[in-house]
């Protein structure tokens, strides 16, 4: 019984860790695109020539 409980707790830790990684990755991608957008608008607004 104790071994199974430890296994379940371990599974919960793994899922929590993966969701945390997913959240962090999502935020990183969001910040990345947010930092890219001003750059692209500046490039498009700058008259080439």
PyMOL Python script that loads the backbone (N, CA, C, O; Angstrom):
from pymol import cmd

cmd.read_pdbstr("""\
ATOM      1  N   UNK A   1       0.835  -1.203   0.000  1.00  0.00           N
ATOM      2  CA  UNK A   1       0.000   0.000   0.000  1.00  0.00           C
ATOM      3  C   UNK A   1       0.866   1.247   0.000  1.00  0.00           C
ATOM      4  O   UNK A   1       0.602   2.199  -0.735  1.00  0.00           O
ATOM      5  N   UNK A   2       1.899   1.235   0.827  1.00  0.00           N
ATOM      6  CA  UNK A   2       2.769   2.409   0.933  1.00  0.00           C
ATOM      7  C   UNK A   2       3.514   2.654  -0.376  1.00  0.00           C
ATOM      8  O   UNK A   2       3.697   3.795  -0.800  1.00  0.00           O
ATOM      9  N   UNK A   3       3.940   1.558  -1.008  1.00  0.00           N
ATOM     10  CA  UNK A   3       4.679   1.687  -2.266  1.00  0.00           C
ATOM     11  C   UNK A   3       3.781   2.308  -3.346  1.00  0.00           C
ATOM     12  O   UNK A   3       4.221   3.150  -4.128  1.00  0.00           O
ATOM     13  N   UNK A   4       2.525   1.877  -3.369  1.00  0.00           N
ATOM     14  CA  UNK A   4       1.591   2.415  -4.361  1.00  0.00           C
ATOM     15  C   UNK A   4       1.319   3.897  -4.106  1.00  0.00           C
ATOM     16  O   UNK A   4       1.200   4.685  -5.044  1.00  0.00           O
ATOM     17  N   UNK A   5       1.223   4.264  -2.841  1.00  0.00           N
ATOM     18  CA  UNK A   5       0.975   5.665  -2.497  1.00  0.00           C
ATOM     19  C   UNK A   5       2.143   6.535  -2.934  1.00  0.00           C
ATOM     20  O   UNK A   5       1.951   7.641  -3.440  1.00  0.00           O
ATOM     21  N   UNK A   6       3.361   6.025  -2.733  1.00  0.00           N
ATOM     22  CA  UNK A   6       4.550   6.756  -3.153  1.00  0.00           C
ATOM     23  C   UNK A   6       4.565   6.892  -4.680  1.00  0.00           C
ATOM     24  O   UNK A   6       4.968   7.925  -5.214  1.00  0.00           O
ATOM     25  N   UNK A   7       4.126   5.847  -5.367  1.00  0.00           N
ATOM     26  CA  UNK A   7       4.080   5.878  -6.823  1.00  0.00           C
ATOM     27  C   UNK A   7       3.087   6.943  -7.301  1.00  0.00           C
ATOM     28  O   UNK A   7       3.381   7.708  -8.220  1.00  0.00           O
ATOM     29  N   UNK A   8       1.915   6.984  -6.671  1.00  0.00           N
ATOM     30  CA  UNK A   8       0.907   7.977  -7.042  1.00  0.00           C
ATOM     31  C   UNK A   8       1.406   9.388  -6.779  1.00  0.00           C
ATOM     32  O   UNK A   8       1.195  10.294  -7.585  1.00  0.00           O
ATOM     33  N   UNK A   9       2.070   9.563  -5.643  1.00  0.00           N
ATOM     34  CA  UNK A   9       2.596  10.885  -5.315  1.00  0.00           C
ATOM     35  C   UNK A   9       3.674  11.286  -6.313  1.00  0.00           C
ATOM     36  O   UNK A   9       3.774  12.453  -6.694  1.00  0.00           O
ATOM     37  N   UNK A  10       4.483  10.309  -6.736  1.00  0.00           N
ATOM     38  CA  UNK A  10       5.522  10.580  -7.716  1.00  0.00           C
ATOM     39  C   UNK A  10       4.901  10.980  -9.050  1.00  0.00           C
ATOM     40  O   UNK A  10       5.390  11.890  -9.720  1.00  0.00           O
ATOM     41  N   UNK A  11       3.819  10.297  -9.436  1.00  0.00           N
ATOM     42  CA  UNK A  11       3.137  10.619 -10.682  1.00  0.00           C
ATOM     43  C   UNK A  11       2.613  12.050 -10.643  1.00  0.00           C
ATOM     44  O   UNK A  11       2.692  12.774 -11.636  1.00  0.00           O
ATOM     45  N   UNK A  12       2.077  12.452  -9.493  1.00  0.00           N
ATOM     46  CA  UNK A  12       1.538  13.798  -9.355  1.00  0.00           C
ATOM     47  C   UNK A  12       2.663  14.831  -9.463  1.00  0.00           C
ATOM     48  O   UNK A  12       2.493  15.892 -10.063  1.00  0.00           O
ATOM     49  N   UNK A  13       3.808  14.500  -8.875  1.00  0.00           N
ATOM     50  CA  UNK A  13       4.951  15.409  -8.966  1.00  0.00           C
ATOM     51  C   UNK A  13       5.411  15.580 -10.412  1.00  0.00           C
ATOM     52  O   UNK A  13       5.753  16.680 -10.846  1.00  0.00           O
ATOM     53  N   UNK A  14       5.411  14.470 -11.145  1.00  0.00           N
ATOM     54  CA  UNK A  14       5.837  14.506 -12.548  1.00  0.00           C
ATOM     55  C   UNK A  14       4.878  15.362 -13.363  1.00  0.00           C
ATOM     56  O   UNK A  14       5.314  16.187 -14.166  1.00  0.00           O
ATOM     57  N   UNK A  15       3.577  15.176 -13.164  1.00  0.00           N
ATOM     58  CA  UNK A  15       2.600  15.933 -13.933  1.00  0.00           C
ATOM     59  C   UNK A  15       2.669  17.412 -13.580  1.00  0.00           C
ATOM     60  O   UNK A  15       2.520  18.267 -14.453  1.00  0.00           O
ATOM     61  N   UNK A  16       2.893  17.717 -12.312  1.00  0.00           N
ATOM     62  CA  UNK A  16       3.024  19.108 -11.898  1.00  0.00           C
ATOM     63  C   UNK A  16       4.257  19.737 -12.528  1.00  0.00           C
ATOM     64  O   UNK A  16       4.234  20.895 -12.947  1.00  0.00           O
ATOM     65  N   UNK A  17       5.327  18.964 -12.590  1.00  0.00           N
ATOM     66  CA  UNK A  17       6.566  19.480 -13.156  1.00  0.00           C
ATOM     67  C   UNK A  17       6.400  19.730 -14.655  1.00  0.00           C
ATOM     68  O   UNK A  17       6.847  20.758 -15.164  1.00  0.00           O
ATOM     69  N   UNK A  18       5.761  18.799 -15.363  1.00  0.00           N
ATOM     70  CA  UNK A  18       5.581  18.964 -16.802  1.00  0.00           C
ATOM     71  C   UNK A  18       4.664  20.133 -17.110  1.00  0.00           C
ATOM     72  O   UNK A  18       4.904  20.863 -18.071  1.00  0.00           O
ATOM     73  N   UNK A  19       3.615  20.328 -16.312  1.00  0.00           N
ATOM     74  CA  UNK A  19       2.725  21.460 -16.544  1.00  0.00           C
ATOM     75  C   UNK A  19       3.456  22.771 -16.270  1.00  0.00           C
ATOM     76  O   UNK A  19       3.227  23.770 -16.952  1.00  0.00           O
ATOM     77  N   UNK A  20       4.331  22.762 -15.274  1.00  0.00           N
ATOM     78  CA  UNK A  20       5.128  23.951 -14.975  1.00  0.00           C
ATOM     79  C   UNK A  20       6.053  24.265 -16.144  1.00  0.00           C
ATOM     80  O   UNK A  20       6.198  25.423 -16.538  1.00  0.00           O
ATOM     81  N   UNK A  21       6.671  23.236 -16.691  1.00  0.00           N
ATOM     82  CA  UNK A  21       7.547  23.421 -17.850  1.00  0.00           C
ATOM     83  C   UNK A  21       6.751  23.963 -19.035  1.00  0.00           C
ATOM     84  O   UNK A  21       7.212  24.849 -19.754  1.00  0.00           O
ATOM     85  N   UNK A  22       5.550  23.419 -19.228  1.00  0.00           N
ATOM     86  CA  UNK A  22       4.710  23.872 -20.333  1.00  0.00           C
ATOM     87  C   UNK A  22       4.333  25.336 -20.153  1.00  0.00           C
ATOM     88  O   UNK A  22       4.349  26.109 -21.111  1.00  0.00           O
ATOM     89  N   UNK A  23       3.992  25.717 -18.922  1.00  0.00           N
ATOM     90  CA  UNK A  23       3.643  27.108 -18.651  1.00  0.00           C
ATOM     91  C   UNK A  23       4.828  28.022 -18.890  1.00  0.00           C
ATOM     92  O   UNK A  23       4.694  29.087 -19.494  1.00  0.00           O
ATOM     93  N   UNK A  24       5.990  27.599 -18.412  1.00  0.00           N
ATOM     94  CA  UNK A  24       7.196  28.411 -18.590  1.00  0.00           C
ATOM     95  C   UNK A  24       7.522  28.563 -20.060  1.00  0.00           C
ATOM     96  O   UNK A  24       7.890  29.646 -20.515  1.00  0.00           O
ATOM     97  N   UNK A  25       7.386  27.472 -20.804  1.00  0.00           N
ATOM     98  CA  UNK A  25       7.668  27.500 -22.238  1.00  0.00           C
ATOM     99  C   UNK A  25       6.696  28.442 -22.946  1.00  0.00           C
ATOM    100  O   UNK A  25       7.088  29.206 -23.829  1.00  0.00           O
ATOM    101  N   UNK A  26       5.419  28.378 -22.545  1.00  0.00           N
ATOM    102  CA  UNK A  26       4.407  29.227 -23.161  1.00  0.00           C
ATOM    103  C   UNK A  26       4.719  30.692 -22.913  1.00  0.00           C
ATOM    104  O   UNK A  26       4.605  31.523 -23.814  1.00  0.00           O
ATOM    105  N   UNK A  27       5.114  31.005 -21.682  1.00  0.00           N
ATOM    106  CA  UNK A  27       5.438  32.390 -21.342  1.00  0.00           C
ATOM    107  C   UNK A  27       6.676  32.851 -22.105  1.00  0.00           C
ATOM    108  O   UNK A  27       6.738  33.989 -22.571  1.00  0.00           O
ATOM    109  N   UNK A  28       7.659  31.964 -22.231  1.00  0.00           N
ATOM    110  CA  UNK A  28       8.880  32.319 -22.959  1.00  0.00           C
ATOM    111  C   UNK A  28       8.557  32.621 -24.413  1.00  0.00           C
ATOM    112  O   UNK A  28       9.047  33.601 -24.973  1.00  0.00           O
ATOM    113  N   UNK A  29       7.728  31.773 -25.026  1.00  0.00           N
ATOM    114  CA  UNK A  29       7.357  31.993 -26.419  1.00  0.00           C
ATOM    115  C   UNK A  29       6.567  33.297 -26.555  1.00  0.00           C
ATOM    116  O   UNK A  29       6.732  34.026 -27.533  1.00  0.00           O
ATOM    117  N   UNK A  30       5.718  33.585 -25.583  1.00  0.00           N
ATOM    118  CA  UNK A  30       4.922  34.799 -25.612  1.00  0.00           C
ATOM    119  C   UNK A  30       5.832  36.021 -25.541  1.00  0.00           C
ATOM    120  O   UNK A  30       5.673  36.967 -26.313  1.00  0.00           O
ATOM    121  N   UNK A  31       6.784  35.996 -24.612  1.00  0.00           N
ATOM    122  CA  UNK A  31       7.737  37.105 -24.483  1.00  0.00           C
ATOM    123  C   UNK A  31       8.586  37.231 -25.745  1.00  0.00           C
ATOM    124  O   UNK A  31       8.918  38.336 -26.173  1.00  0.00           O
ATOM    125  N   UNK A  32       8.929  36.097 -26.330  1.00  0.00           N
ATOM    126  CA  UNK A  32       9.759  36.089 -27.527  1.00  0.00           C
ATOM    127  C   UNK A  32       9.023  36.769 -28.684  1.00  0.00           C
ATOM    128  O   UNK A  32       9.589  37.621 -29.369  1.00  0.00           O
ATOM    129  N   UNK A  33       7.771  36.391 -28.896  1.00  0.00           N
ATOM    130  CA  UNK A  33       6.997  36.990 -29.986  1.00  0.00           C
ATOM    131  C   UNK A  33       6.719  38.460 -29.702  1.00  0.00           C
ATOM    132  O   UNK A  33       6.674  39.286 -30.614  1.00  0.00           O
ATOM    133  N   UNK A  34       6.532  38.775 -28.415  1.00  0.00           N
ATOM    134  CA  UNK A  34       6.263  40.163 -28.044  1.00  0.00           C
ATOM    135  C   UNK A  34       7.489  41.031 -28.323  1.00  0.00           C
ATOM    136  O   UNK A  34       7.357  42.191 -28.715  1.00  0.00           O
ATOM    137  N   UNK A  35       8.666  40.476 -28.124  1.00  0.00           N
ATOM    138  CA  UNK A  35       9.889  41.230 -28.393  1.00  0.00           C
ATOM    139  C   UNK A  35      10.157  41.290 -29.894  1.00  0.00           C
ATOM    140  O   UNK A  35      10.835  42.199 -30.372  1.00  0.00           O
ATOM    141  N   UNK A  36       9.622  40.316 -30.636  1.00  0.00           N
ATOM    142  CA  UNK A  36       9.827  40.316 -32.084  1.00  0.00           C
ATOM    143  C   UNK A  36       8.907  41.316 -32.782  1.00  0.00           C
ATOM    144  O   UNK A  36       9.297  41.931 -33.774  1.00  0.00           O
ATOM    145  N   UNK A  37       7.690  41.481 -32.267  1.00  0.00           N
ATOM    146  CA  UNK A  37       6.710  42.318 -32.946  1.00  0.00           C
ATOM    147  C   UNK A  37       7.133  43.779 -33.095  1.00  0.00           C
ATOM    148  O   UNK A  37       7.010  44.323 -34.192  1.00  0.00           O
ATOM    149  N   UNK A  38       7.623  44.437 -32.048  1.00  0.00           N
ATOM    150  CA  UNK A  38       8.075  45.824 -32.238  1.00  0.00           C
ATOM    151  C   UNK A  38       9.186  45.915 -33.270  1.00  0.00           C
ATOM    152  O   UNK A  38       9.269  46.889 -34.018  1.00  0.00           O
ATOM    153  N   UNK A  39      10.031  44.911 -33.309  1.00  0.00           N
ATOM    154  CA  UNK A  39      11.125  44.888 -34.267  1.00  0.00           C
ATOM    155  C   UNK A  39      10.582  44.826 -35.693  1.00  0.00           C
ATOM    156  O   UNK A  39      11.043  45.555 -36.571  1.00  0.00           O
ATOM    157  N   UNK A  40       9.602  43.953 -35.916  1.00  0.00           N
ATOM    158  CA  UNK A  40       9.050  43.805 -37.261  1.00  0.00           C
ATOM    159  C   UNK A  40       8.287  45.057 -37.678  1.00  0.00           C
ATOM    160  O   UNK A  40       8.340  45.452 -38.842  1.00  0.00           O
ATOM    161  N   UNK A  41       7.577  45.686 -36.742  1.00  0.00           N
ATOM    162  CA  UNK A  41       6.846  46.903 -37.087  1.00  0.00           C
ATOM    163  C   UNK A  41       7.814  48.030 -37.398  1.00  0.00           C
ATOM    164  O   UNK A  41       7.569  48.838 -38.293  1.00  0.00           O
ATOM    165  N   UNK A  42       8.910  48.083 -36.660  1.00  0.00           N
ATOM    166  CA  UNK A  42       9.924  49.111 -36.918  1.00  0.00           C
ATOM    167  C   UNK A  42      10.537  48.899 -38.297  1.00  0.00           C
ATOM    168  O   UNK A  42      10.782  49.857 -39.030  1.00  0.00           O
ATOM    169  N   UNK A  43      10.781  47.646 -38.641  1.00  0.00           N
ATOM    170  CA  UNK A  43      11.374  47.339 -39.941  1.00  0.00           C
ATOM    171  C   UNK A  43      10.411  47.696 -41.073  1.00  0.00           C
ATOM    172  O   UNK A  43      10.828  48.222 -42.104  1.00  0.00           O
ATOM    173  N   UNK A  44       9.124  47.408 -40.876  1.00  0.00           N
ATOM    174  CA  UNK A  44       8.160  47.673 -41.938  1.00  0.00           C
ATOM    175  C   UNK A  44       7.885  49.173 -42.057  1.00  0.00           C
ATOM    176  O   UNK A  44       7.570  49.659 -43.143  1.00  0.00           O
ATOM    177  N   UNK A  45       8.000  49.904 -40.955  1.00  0.00           N
ATOM    178  CA  UNK A  45       7.739  51.339 -40.981  1.00  0.00           C
ATOM    179  C   UNK A  45       8.915  52.118 -41.542  1.00  0.00           C
ATOM    180  O   UNK A  45       8.753  53.241 -42.020  1.00  0.00           O
ATOM    181  N   UNK A  46      10.084  51.531 -41.485  1.00  0.00           N
ATOM    182  CA  UNK A  46      11.263  52.217 -41.991  1.00  0.00           C
ATOM    183  C   UNK A  46      11.276  52.148 -43.515  1.00  0.00           C
ATOM    184  O   UNK A  46      11.323  51.052 -44.074  1.00  0.00           O
ATOM    185  N   UNK A  47      11.235  53.285 -44.198  1.00  0.00           N
ATOM    186  CA  UNK A  47      11.275  53.268 -45.674  1.00  0.00           C
ATOM    187  C   UNK A  47      12.626  52.772 -46.166  1.00  0.00           C
ATOM    188  O   UNK A  47      13.667  53.312 -45.793  1.00  0.00           O
ATOM    189  N   UNK A  48      12.605  51.755 -46.995  1.00  0.00           N
ATOM    190  CA  UNK A  48      13.852  51.209 -47.508  1.00  0.00           C
ATOM    191  C   UNK A  48      14.315  52.048 -48.689  1.00  0.00           C
ATOM    192  O   UNK A  48      13.525  52.391 -49.568  1.00  0.00           O
ATOM    193  N   UNK A  49      15.588  52.371 -48.701  1.00  0.00           N
ATOM    194  CA  UNK A  49      16.081  53.202 -49.786  1.00  0.00           C
ATOM    195  C   UNK A  49      16.965  54.250 -49.205  1.00  0.00           C
ATOM    196  O   UNK A  49      17.504  55.079 -49.938  1.00  0.00           O
TER     197      UNK A  49
END
""", "prot")
cmd.dss("prot")
cmd.show_as("cartoon", "prot")
cmd.util.cbc("prot")
cmd.orient("prot")
